[in-house]
Amino acid sequence: MIDIVTDSEITATSSDVEIPSEGIVVRDEIELIDSVIAKHRRFLDEYQSEFLASDSQVSTLRELSDEEKRARDKINEHVAGLKERRQLLYHQAKQCRIEMFDLININRDMQKDEQEMARLQKEVEMLDWKLQTTVMGIRKEREIVEKIKKLSLRIEEINDGRPTGGTDQEIKRLSARIKEMMEEADECHKELVSIADQSQEHHGSFIEYAEQLKGARGRHIWLQNRIKSHKTAVDYWEGKQREMAAGGDNSD
């Protein structure tokens, strides 16, 4: 036979049992907070460990990048100095050449190759002007310098074949001086060619390290923000723990 339990008996039984619901709630909250704090601390440990490695990587990449930049800039400064010196030599050679042409042309009417001399001088003057005023690459500049040398050599040959005069020694002196300046300019050019590749190599390395640094810094900053966020969370929940502990002590 099945016993039937009435509603009044259930009510009576329920009222006879005391359930400490408040204590259970508090204990659940403490355990939950402990769990939350533990979770944030796990993230902190993980991110801080990665941050240390990232910080070292960022520092190394920044140092390498700065080193390549300094090397590149130092070479570029030297290049600028060489270019300035070379341009000065070109200008001085041009002035000497003008003076030499004036001396050669004093007795132009006596020269059998008058037309060729005039053409050669005009062509040299045009190339001189281009060399002084046009921005060009090293190879193109070299071509112009070689043309000037060849034209100047032909001018000397023609001048050597003319009747001697009182200006010969001065013409020879100016011609020798022009050669010296063009040879020095040529040495500047050779050095420019030799170090131009070095500058490009350092610049390429600088760009490569800078790109790596950019990527590393992105992760580095993200880790910083996450560490800060989790530290803030730990501080907050530990504060809650202290409040609850203080509340429990007061209730006693």
LUMSEVO-22116 format. One record per residue (C-alpha): x, y, z; residue number from 1. Coordinates in nm, 3 decimals, always signed. Layout:
N
+---------+---------+---------+-----+
|       u |       v |       w |   n |
+---------+---------+---------+-----+
|       X |       Y |       Z | NUM |
...
+---------+---------+---------+-----+
This chain:
252
+---------+---------+---------+-----+
|       u |       v |       w |   n |
+---------+---------+---------+-----+
|  +0.000 |  +0.000 |  +0.000 |   1 |
|  +0.134 |  +0.343 |  -0.096 |   2 |
|  +0.147 |  +0.614 |  +0.167 |   3 |
|  +0.010 |  +0.947 |  +0.048 |   4 |
|  +0.183 |  +1.252 |  +0.182 |   5 |
|  -0.040 |  +1.557 |  +0.214 |   6 |
|  +0.056 |  +1.919 |  +0.146 |   7 |
|  +0.027 |  +1.998 |  +0.514 |   8 |
|  +0.286 |  +1.731 |  +0.595 |   9 |
|  +0.528 |  +1.869 |  +0.333 |  10 |
|  +0.491 |  +2.217 |  +0.475 |  11 |
|  +0.549 |  +2.092 |  +0.825 |  12 |
|  +0.856 |  +1.896 |  +0.721 |  13 |
|  +1.002 |  +2.190 |  +0.529 |  14 |
|  +0.958 |  +2.427 |  +0.817 |  15 |
|  +1.134 |  +2.186 |  +1.049 |  16 |
|  +1.462 |  +2.194 |  +0.839 |  17 |
|  +1.696 |  +2.499 |  +0.866 |  18 |
|  +1.904 |  +2.577 |  +0.550 |  19 |
|  +2.190 |  +2.828 |  +0.599 |  20 |
|  +2.131 |  +2.992 |  +0.256 |  21 |
|  +2.322 |  +3.311 |  +0.340 |  22 |
|  +2.639 |  +3.120 |  +0.425 |  23 |
|  +2.617 |  +2.920 |  +0.103 |  24 |
|  +2.581 |  +3.236 |  -0.106 |  25 |
|  +2.881 |  +3.401 |  +0.058 |  26 |
|  +3.091 |  +3.088 |  +0.020 |  27 |
|  +2.994 |  +3.063 |  -0.350 |  28 |
|  +3.086 |  +3.427 |  -0.407 |  29 |
|  +3.427 |  +3.382 |  -0.242 |  30 |
|  +3.497 |  +3.073 |  -0.452 |  31 |
|  +3.386 |  +3.256 |  -0.766 |  32 |
|  +3.611 |  +3.553 |  -0.689 |  33 |
|  +3.902 |  +3.318 |  -0.615 |  34 |
|  +3.842 |  +3.155 |  -0.951 |  35 |
|  +3.828 |  +3.489 |  -1.133 |  36 |
|  +4.149 |  +3.608 |  -0.965 |  37 |
|  +4.323 |  +3.281 |  -1.051 |  38 |
|  +4.216 |  +3.318 |  -1.414 |  39 |
|  +4.354 |  +3.673 |  -1.436 |  40 |
|  +4.677 |  +3.565 |  -1.268 |  41 |
|  +4.721 |  +3.285 |  -1.521 |  42 |
|  +4.686 |  +3.536 |  -1.803 |  43 |
|  +4.926 |  +3.771 |  -1.624 |  44 |
|  +5.191 |  +3.501 |  -1.593 |  45 |
|  +5.151 |  +3.403 |  -1.958 |  46 |
|  +5.156 |  +3.759 |  -2.094 |  47 |
|  +5.438 |  +3.878 |  -1.868 |  48 |
|  +5.655 |  +3.588 |  -1.977 |  49 |
|  +5.589 |  +3.668 |  -2.343 |  50 |
|  +5.636 |  +4.040 |  -2.276 |  51 |
|  +5.987 |  +3.985 |  -2.140 |  52 |
|  +6.086 |  +3.804 |  -2.460 |  53 |
|  +5.908 |  +4.065 |  -2.672 |  54 |
|  +6.075 |  +4.350 |  -2.484 |  55 |
|  +6.417 |  +4.199 |  -2.552 |  56 |
|  +6.331 |  +4.151 |  -2.920 |  57 |
|  +6.206 |  +4.509 |  -2.957 |  58 |
|  +6.520 |  +4.647 |  -2.791 |  59 |
|  +6.746 |  +4.438 |  -3.016 |  60 |
|  +6.561 |  +4.536 |  -3.334 |  61 |
|  +6.561 |  +4.903 |  -3.235 |  62 |
|  +6.936 |  +4.891 |  -3.171 |  63 |
|  +7.005 |  +4.716 |  -3.503 |  64 |
|  +6.779 |  +4.957 |  -3.690 |  65 |
|  +6.947 |  +5.261 |  -3.534 |  66 |
|  +7.291 |  +5.117 |  -3.607 |  67 |
|  +7.211 |  +5.068 |  -3.976 |  68 |
|  +7.059 |  +5.416 |  -3.996 |  69 |
|  +7.368 |  +5.575 |  -3.841 |  70 |
|  +7.596 |  +5.386 |  -4.082 |  71 |
|  +7.381 |  +5.489 |  -4.379 |  72 |
|  +7.364 |  +5.854 |  -4.271 |  73 |
|  +7.741 |  +5.867 |  -4.213 |  74 |
|  +7.805 |  +5.738 |  -4.564 |  75 |
|  +7.548 |  +5.978 |  -4.708 |  76 |
|  +7.722 |  +6.269 |  -4.538 |  77 |
|  +8.049 |  +6.159 |  -4.697 |  78 |
|  +7.873 |  +6.122 |  -5.032 |  79 |
|  +7.736 |  +6.476 |  -5.001 |  80 |
|  +8.088 |  +6.604 |  -4.929 |  81 |
|  +8.231 |  +6.420 |  -5.229 |  82 |
|  +7.959 |  +6.554 |  -5.456 |  83 |
|  +8.017 |  +6.907 |  -5.333 |  84 |
|  +8.392 |  +6.875 |  -5.390 |  85 |
|  +8.339 |  +6.724 |  -5.734 |  86 |
|  +8.099 |  +7.002 |  -5.838 |  87 |
|  +8.350 |  +7.264 |  -5.719 |  88 |
|  +8.621 |  +7.099 |  -5.929 |  89 |
|  +8.390 |  +7.092 |  -6.231 |  90 |
|  +8.317 |  +7.462 |  -6.183 |  91 |
|  +8.684 |  +7.554 |  -6.142 |  92 |
|  +8.776 |  +7.346 |  -6.447 |  93 |
|  +8.505 |  +7.523 |  -6.644 |  94 |
|  +8.641 |  +7.865 |  -6.546 |  95 |
|  +8.994 |  +7.762 |  -6.647 |  96 |
|  +8.858 |  +7.625 |  -6.972 |  97 |
|  +8.684 |  +7.953 |  -7.051 |  98 |
|  +9.007 |  +8.139 |  -6.984 |  99 |
|  +9.200 |  +7.894 |  -7.199 | 100 |
|  +8.950 |  +7.925 |  -7.486 | 101 |
|  +8.982 |  +8.303 |  -7.475 | 102 |
|  +9.358 |  +8.271 |  -7.515 | 103 |
|  +9.323 |  +8.017 |  -7.795 | 104 |
|  +9.076 |  +8.241 |  -7.977 | 105 |
|  +9.304 |  +8.544 |  -7.975 | 106 |
|  +9.461 |  +8.418 |  -8.296 | 107 |
|  +9.160 |  +8.224 |  -8.424 | 108 |
|  +9.179 |  +8.384 |  -8.769 | 109 |
|  +9.524 |  +8.231 |  -8.809 | 110 |
|  +9.400 |  +7.880 |  -8.737 | 111 |
|  +9.335 |  +7.647 |  -9.025 | 112 |
|  +9.083 |  +7.446 |  -8.817 | 113 |
|  +8.887 |  +7.749 |  -8.701 | 114 |
|  +8.540 |  +7.600 |  -8.759 | 115 |
|  +8.621 |  +7.274 |  -8.584 | 116 |
|  +8.774 |  +7.460 |  -8.289 | 117 |
|  +8.461 |  +7.676 |  -8.257 | 118 |
|  +8.237 |  +7.369 |  -8.270 | 119 |
|  +8.443 |  +7.182 |  -8.011 | 120 |
|  +8.447 |  +7.476 |  -7.773 | 121 |
|  +8.071 |  +7.522 |  -7.806 | 122 |
|  +8.010 |  +7.153 |  -7.740 | 123 |
|  +8.236 |  +7.155 |  -7.433 | 124 |
|  +8.059 |  +7.464 |  -7.298 | 125 |
|  +7.722 |  +7.296 |  -7.348 | 126 |
|  +7.837 |  +6.982 |  -7.165 | 127 |
|  +7.991 |  +7.193 |  -6.887 | 128 |
|  +7.660 |  +7.373 |  -6.841 | 129 |
|  +7.471 |  +7.043 |  -6.834 | 130 |
|  +7.715 |  +6.900 |  -6.582 | 131 |
|  +7.666 |  +7.202 |  -6.354 | 132 |
|  +7.287 |  +7.241 |  -6.376 | 133 |
|  +7.128 |  +6.901 |  -6.446 | 134 |
|  +7.043 |  +6.637 |  -6.186 | 135 |
|  +7.163 |  +6.303 |  -6.322 | 136 |
|  +7.280 |  +5.961 |  -6.218 | 137 |
|  +7.643 |  +5.867 |  -6.164 | 138 |
|  +7.662 |  +5.674 |  -6.493 | 139 |
|  +7.522 |  +5.962 |  -6.701 | 140 |
|  +7.754 |  +6.209 |  -6.531 | 141 |
|  +8.046 |  +5.982 |  -6.608 | 142 |
|  +7.952 |  +5.977 |  -6.977 | 143 |
|  +7.949 |  +6.357 |  -6.993 | 144 |
|  +8.286 |  +6.386 |  -6.818 | 145 |
|  +8.440 |  +6.138 |  -7.065 | 146 |
|  +8.299 |  +6.337 |  -7.358 | 147 |
|  +8.450 |  +6.657 |  -7.218 | 148 |
|  +8.788 |  +6.485 |  -7.184 | 149 |
|  +8.783 |  +6.363 |  -7.544 | 150 |
|  +8.676 |  +6.702 |  -7.678 | 151 |
|  +8.940 |  +6.878 |  -7.468 | 152 |
|  +9.206 |  +6.642 |  -7.601 | 153 |
|  +9.106 |  +6.726 |  -7.959 | 154 |
|  +9.118 |  +7.098 |  -7.880 | 155 |
|  +9.473 |  +7.054 |  -7.748 | 156 |
|  +9.574 |  +6.867 |  -8.063 | 157 |
|  +9.442 |  +7.145 |  -8.284 | 158 |
|  +9.603 |  +7.413 |  -8.069 | 159 |
|  +9.939 |  +7.234 |  -8.075 | 160 |
|  +9.930 |  +7.249 |  -8.454 | 161 |
|  +9.882 |  +7.624 |  -8.476 | 162 |
| +10.166 |  +7.879 |  -8.500 | 163 |
| +10.327 |  +7.947 |  -8.166 | 164 |
| +10.252 |  +8.271 |  -7.984 | 165 |
| +10.303 |  +8.452 |  -7.658 | 166 |
| +10.005 |  +8.275 |  -7.498 | 167 |
| +10.131 |  +7.920 |  -7.541 | 168 |
| +10.277 |  +7.878 |  -7.194 | 169 |
|  +9.963 |  +8.011 |  -7.025 | 170 |
|  +9.745 |  +7.784 |  -7.237 | 171 |
|  +9.958 |  +7.484 |  -7.140 | 172 |
|  +9.944 |  +7.583 |  -6.774 | 173 |
|  +9.566 |  +7.613 |  -6.783 | 174 |
|  +9.536 |  +7.286 |  -6.973 | 175 |
|  +9.750 |  +7.107 |  -6.712 | 176 |
|  +9.547 |  +7.260 |  -6.432 | 177 |
|  +9.221 |  +7.149 |  -6.594 | 178 |
|  +9.356 |  +6.793 |  -6.622 | 179 |
|  +9.452 |  +6.791 |  -6.254 | 180 |
|  +9.107 |  +6.909 |  -6.148 | 181 |
|  +8.928 |  +6.662 |  -6.374 | 182 |
|  +9.146 |  +6.378 |  -6.242 | 183 |
|  +9.063 |  +6.476 |  -5.884 | 184 |
|  +8.696 |  +6.495 |  -5.977 | 185 |
|  +8.736 |  +6.149 |  -6.131 | 186 |
|  +8.874 |  +6.017 |  -5.801 | 187 |
|  +8.572 |  +6.164 |  -5.622 | 188 |
|  +8.351 |  +5.988 |  -5.875 | 189 |
|  +8.524 |  +5.652 |  -5.821 | 190 |
|  +8.487 |  +5.681 |  -5.445 | 191 |
|  +8.121 |  +5.774 |  -5.486 | 192 |
|  +8.062 |  +5.461 |  -5.691 | 193 |
|  +8.242 |  +5.243 |  -5.436 | 194 |
|  +8.044 |  +5.368 |  -5.136 | 195 |
|  +7.707 |  +5.415 |  -5.307 | 196 |
|  +7.642 |  +5.040 |  -5.284 | 197 |
|  +7.737 |  +5.042 |  -4.915 | 198 |
|  +7.481 |  +5.314 |  -4.849 | 199 |
|  +7.214 |  +5.110 |  -5.029 | 200 |
|  +7.302 |  +4.799 |  -4.831 | 201 |
|  +7.275 |  +4.982 |  -4.499 | 202 |
|  +6.950 |  +5.144 |  -4.611 | 203 |
|  +6.806 |  +4.806 |  -4.710 | 204 |
|  +6.901 |  +4.658 |  -4.372 | 205 |
|  +6.754 |  +4.961 |  -4.196 | 206 |
|  +6.422 |  +4.918 |  -4.378 | 207 |
|  +6.417 |  +4.545 |  -4.301 | 208 |
|  +6.481 |  +4.596 |  -3.929 | 209 |
|  +6.233 |  +4.884 |  -3.918 | 210 |
|  +5.960 |  +4.660 |  -4.064 | 211 |
|  +6.040 |  +4.383 |  -3.815 | 212 |
|  +6.037 |  +4.638 |  -3.534 | 213 |
|  +5.699 |  +4.767 |  -3.647 | 214 |
|  +5.551 |  +4.416 |  -3.627 | 215 |
|  +5.719 |  +4.337 |  -3.295 | 216 |
|  +5.607 |  +4.665 |  -3.141 | 217 |
|  +5.246 |  +4.591 |  -3.235 | 218 |
|  +5.249 |  +4.272 |  -3.029 | 219 |
|  +5.461 |  +4.442 |  -2.761 | 220 |
|  +5.203 |  +4.720 |  -2.712 | 221 |
|  +4.917 |  +4.470 |  -2.716 | 222 |
|  +5.086 |  +4.269 |  -2.439 | 223 |
|  +5.140 |  +4.586 |  -2.234 | 224 |
|  +4.772 |  +4.669 |  -2.257 | 225 |
|  +4.663 |  +4.316 |  -2.167 | 226 |
|  +4.898 |  +4.304 |  -1.867 | 227 |
|  +4.764 |  +4.639 |  -1.747 | 228 |
|  +4.406 |  +4.519 |  -1.793 | 229 |
|  +4.459 |  +4.196 |  -1.599 | 230 |
|  +4.648 |  +4.374 |  -1.320 | 231 |
|  +4.357 |  +4.614 |  -1.285 | 232 |
|  +4.117 |  +4.319 |  -1.271 | 233 |
|  +4.324 |  +4.141 |  -1.003 | 234 |
|  +4.340 |  +4.459 |  -0.793 | 235 |
|  +3.965 |  +4.503 |  -0.824 | 236 |
|  +3.873 |  +4.149 |  -0.724 | 237 |
|  +4.128 |  +4.134 |  -0.444 | 238 |
|  +3.965 |  +4.452 |  -0.315 | 239 |
|  +3.632 |  +4.272 |  -0.322 | 240 |
|  +3.789 |  +3.985 |  -0.129 | 241 |
|  +3.907 |  +4.223 |  +0.141 | 242 |
|  +3.564 |  +4.384 |  +0.162 | 243 |
|  +3.397 |  +4.047 |  +0.204 | 244 |
|  +3.654 |  +3.938 |  +0.463 | 245 |
|  +3.598 |  +4.259 |  +0.656 | 246 |
|  +3.221 |  +4.209 |  +0.634 | 247 |
|  +3.255 |  +3.853 |  +0.767 | 248 |
|  +3.467 |  +3.971 |  +1.060 | 249 |
|  +3.214 |  +4.240 |  +1.148 | 250 |
|  +2.925 |  +3.993 |  +1.139 | 251 |
|  +3.102 |  +3.779 |  +1.401 | 252 |
+---------+---------+---------+-----+
